[in-house]
């Protein structure tokens, strides 16, 4: 028995690495993709192109503009002098924001009255627009606070500044609120999912294409031995990719790993049960490698969208939220982010581990049963 499995393992490894281009694809491409995703997958909003339409042009209006520039979020790229230019810079995407300051801004503030600003925002991306609004409101509030302090200081001790609430916040697990720390561990789940799913499905379909599946059917190799021998190399490749991505993520992107590496590898094994099972299932319904590749795409893309990697699951419609319970990536994302960022252990992550175990066993059992029938 073990001798037959060993021969299948050796044959599969030789088949995978016979093409000298396969090793870079398996081990180098995940690193390249991680580097691309690590820099591209971010929700941090900086360097917002800003145009200034200052009709007041007074010391206070210029000071407010300098506050926007000094914040580090707004890059003033144009200063407008005509009303028609406002719509033009927004239409042509020459600026994401136009800050308009009307005549009388300085006089109203010095007279103790409220002064209004107009902030025109390109709302094509609602997420960016909301963040820009929050940045602008914070700058405006601080500017008003500083003016009030100066006015009270000029009045001397006769005026007492009213008490106010001061909120002191502290972010746990991601002190600087860098979105990269949130997304880079999630990229691991995507890369392992896609690579092992595609390798498993296409490797078995390749046997059908070249006609060796018939030889397996008449050989003394049992179906489960054939499945184990064919899938074990891809399990090992999955573990190798996890270790490689972990090293690159921690050393290159400075993403902390506060939890147990052994727990991460153990949960990866549960996760690989589902990806390998799905790959086997795809291989039973595909007759060519092209069909397997297309089926992998149609299966993998919704899995990524429903996993919570890009969009919060809580914001999805109730029916779609129920569908996410069938997505193994949903649970693995919670696990990798918990281990990397929070340093939690099995005492916290056991519900996700149980879900992965149940889902993995069900997927493997169904795929193996269907695969047995295709061999008969």
N, C-alpha and C positions, 0 to 999 in steps of 0.2 A: 504493500500500500504506500508506504513512505517513499519507496524507490520510484514508484510511478509519479507521485506528486513532485518529487525532486526533479525528475526528467522534464516534467511540464514547466516547472519553475525555471530551470536552466534554459529551456527552449524559448520561453516567453521573454526572459531577459535578453537573450541573444537577438530575438526578433525586434525588441524595442530599440536596442542600441546598435543594431546592425547598420542602420543609416546614421552616418556621423553627424547629421544635422539634428537628430532627435535629442541628444543630450543637452545641447544649448536650449532647445525648445522647452524641455522639461524643467531644467534647473536655472537657466539664465533668464528666460522670458518672464517667469514669475517675479524675479527681482526687478526687471525693467518695468513691468506693469505696476509693481509696488511703488517704484520711484515716481512714475507718472501719476498714479492715483494719489500718492502722498502729497504731491504738490497741487494737483488739480482739484481733488475732492476736498474742498474747504468752504465753509460758510462765513469765514471772516470777511468783513467788508472794509476795505481800506482803499486809499487813493481814489476817492470819489471825485470825478471830474466836475468842477463847479464853475459856474459863470456868475459874476456879480453885476447887478443892475442897481447902482447906488445913485438915487436921485437926490439924496440929501447932501452927500459928500462933506460931512462935518467930522470933527474929531471923534465924536462918539460912534458915528457910523463906521469910520475907518478902524476904530478900535474893535468893534464887533467883527468886522471882516478879518482882522488879524487874529482874533480868537478862533475863528473857523480854520484859518490856515495853520495856526500853531497846534491845533488838536491832533494833527497827524492823520486824520481821516479824510479831510477835504483838500483837494489840489485845485487851487484857483487857476484855471486855464484861460479865462477870458473875462474882460471887463466891458460891459455893454453900455452903450449910450443912446440907443434908440429902442422903442417898444417892439418894432418888427423883428429885432434881432433875438428876442426872447424865444419866440416860436421857432425861429430858424435853427438855433443851436440845439433845441430839444428834438425837432423833427429830424435833423441830420445826425443825431447822437453825438454831437460835439461836446455836449455836457449832459451829465445825469441830473444835475440840480442847478436851478437858477435861484439865487437869493436876491430878492427885490426889497430895497429900503426906500420908502416914500419920503417925499419932502416933509420937513417938520419933525423928523424922528428925534433929532437932538433937542429941539425946543420943547417938545412934549415931555421928554424925560427930565430935562432940567427944571421944568415947571411942575414936576411931581405928578404928571399924568401918565396913563398907560400909552405905550406906543406899539403899534402892530408891525409885524414883518410878514412878508409873503414868501413862502418857500414852494417853488414849483419843482415837482419831482417826476422823473420818468418812471411811471408805475408799471412798465411792462413786466418787470420782475417784482412781484408783490413782496417777496421776502426781503430783497434789498431795499425796497422803498420803506418798509416798516423800520428797518434798522437805521436808515438815514434819518427818518423822523425822530427816532429815539436819540441819536447822536445830536441832532439839531436842538431838540428840546433841552437836553442836558447843558449844552453850551449857552442857550438863551437863559436858562434858570441861573446858571453860575454868573453870567454877566449882570443880571438883575440883582442878584445877591451882593455882588461887589459894589454896584452903584448905591445900594441901600446902606451898606456899611460905610461908604465914603460920606454919604449925606449925614448919617448919624454921628460920625466922627467930627464933622464940621460943626455940628450943633453943640458939641461939648457934652458935659455931664448932665445937662438939663433934660436930655432925652434918653430914655432907656429903650434899648432894643428888646422887642418882645421875644419870649422864649420860642423855640422851634424844635421840631423833632429831627433828630439826626440819625439816619439809618446807616449802620455799619454792617456791611455784608462780607461774607467770606465763602469762597467756593471750595467745596471739598472735592478731592480726587483729581481735579484739574485746575490747579491754582490760577493759572493765567488764562483760563477759558479758551485754550487753543483747540480749534475744531479738528486739527490734524491728529491730536491724541485720541479723538473719538472715532475718526474714520480709518486710520491706519490698521488697528486691530480688526476692523470689519472687512478690510480688503483681504485679509488672510482667509476669512470664511468664503469669500467669493472665488478667490483663485484656487483654493483646494477643491471647492465644489465643481468648478468648471473643468479643471484639469483631470481629476479622477473620473468624473462622469464621462467625459469625451474619450479618454483613453480606454476605459472599460468597455463602453459600447462599441467603439470602432475596432478594438482588438478582436472581439468575438465575431463581429460581422465580417472582418477580414478573412476569418476561417471559412465562412460561407462563400465568399467571393472566389477564393483560390481553390475551393473544392476539398479542403482537408477535413471539413466537418463530417463527411461520410466516413472517412478513415477513423475518426474518433468514435463514431457510432458502432463500428464493427470491432474496435479494439477492446482489450480487457479493462480499459480505464473506466471507472465508474463515473456517473455524471457529477457527483459531488466532488470527486477528486479533480475532475477537469475544471470545474468552477473554481475550486480553491487554488489550483495551480495557475489558472488564468488571471485571477483577481489579486492574489497575494502580492505580485510585484507592484501593482498600482497602489496598494495599501502602503507599502514601504515608500513609494515615491511621494505619497501624500504626507507621511510623517516627515520625510526629508524636506519637503516644501515648507511645512510648518516651522521646522527648526531654522531653515534658511530665512524665511520671512521674519521670524522673531529676531534673529541676529541683526538683519538689516534695519528693521523697525526701531530697535532699541539703540543701536550704535549710530545710525545715520540720522534718524528723525528724533532721537532722544525721547521716544515714547517709553514711559516707565513700565516695567513688569513687576508688580508688587506681590503677585500671588505665586503659587507653586507651578513650576514648569512641568513637574510630573502629572499634576492634575490636568494641565492643559493638554498634555499628550494623551492622557487617559480619555478625556472628553473628545479629543480628536478621533480616537478609535471608535467611539460611539457615533460620531458624525460621519465617519467614513463608511460605516455600515449602511447608512441611508444613501450616500452617493454611489457606492458600489452596487447596491441593490437597484437603484434607479438606472444605472448603466446597464446592468443585466436585463432589466425590463425593456429598455430601449432596444437592446440587441435582439430580443425575441420578436419585435414588431418591425424590424428593419432588415432589408435584404441586401442593401449596398451600404458602403461607407458614406456615400453622399446622403442617403436617407437618414443614417444615424447622426450625421453632423447636423442636419436640419432639425431633426427631432430634439437633439440636445439643445439647440438654440431656442426652440419653441418651449421647451421645458424649463430651461435655465433662466431665461429673461424674466418671466413672471415670478419665478422664485426669488430673484433679486429684488424686484419691485415690492413683493409682499413681505419681505424679511424685516423691514424696518431700517434697512441700511441708509436709505435716502429720505424716506417719508415716515413720520411717526405713525405707528399702527393705530393709536388712539384716535387719529384724525380721519381714519378711513371709514367708509360706510359699514354698518353692522354686518351685512352679509359678507363683505370682503374681509372683515376682521375674523369671521369664522373660518374663512378659507386659509388664513395665515396659520391656523393651528396645524395644518398639514404640511407646512413648510419647515424642514429641518434647520434651514439657515436662521430662522427666527430664534430658535433656542441657542444655537451655537454663537450667535452674535452676543446674546446676553452673557454667555459663559466667557468668551474671550475678553469682552470689555470689563466684566467683573474681575477676571484674573489680572488683566493688565493694569487697569486704572484703580480699582477698589481694593485689590488684594484679598478678596473673599475666597472662602474655601467651599468644600463640599457641603458643609452645614447650611450654606446659603443657596448654593447652586443645585442642590439635589432635585428640585422639581424639574428643572430644565434637563438634567441628566436622565431622569426617569422618562421624560417625554422623548428624548433622543433614543433611549434604549427601546422603548415600545415602538416608535416609528421605524427604527432601524430593523428590528426583528420582523415587523410586519412587512416592510418593503423587501427584505431579503427572502423571507418565506414565500411571498407571492411571486417574486421574480424567479426564484429557484424552482418553484413548482411549475411555472409556465415554461421555464427553460428546459426542464425534464421532458415536458410534453413535445417540445420542438425537436428533441433528440430522438424521440421514438418514431 
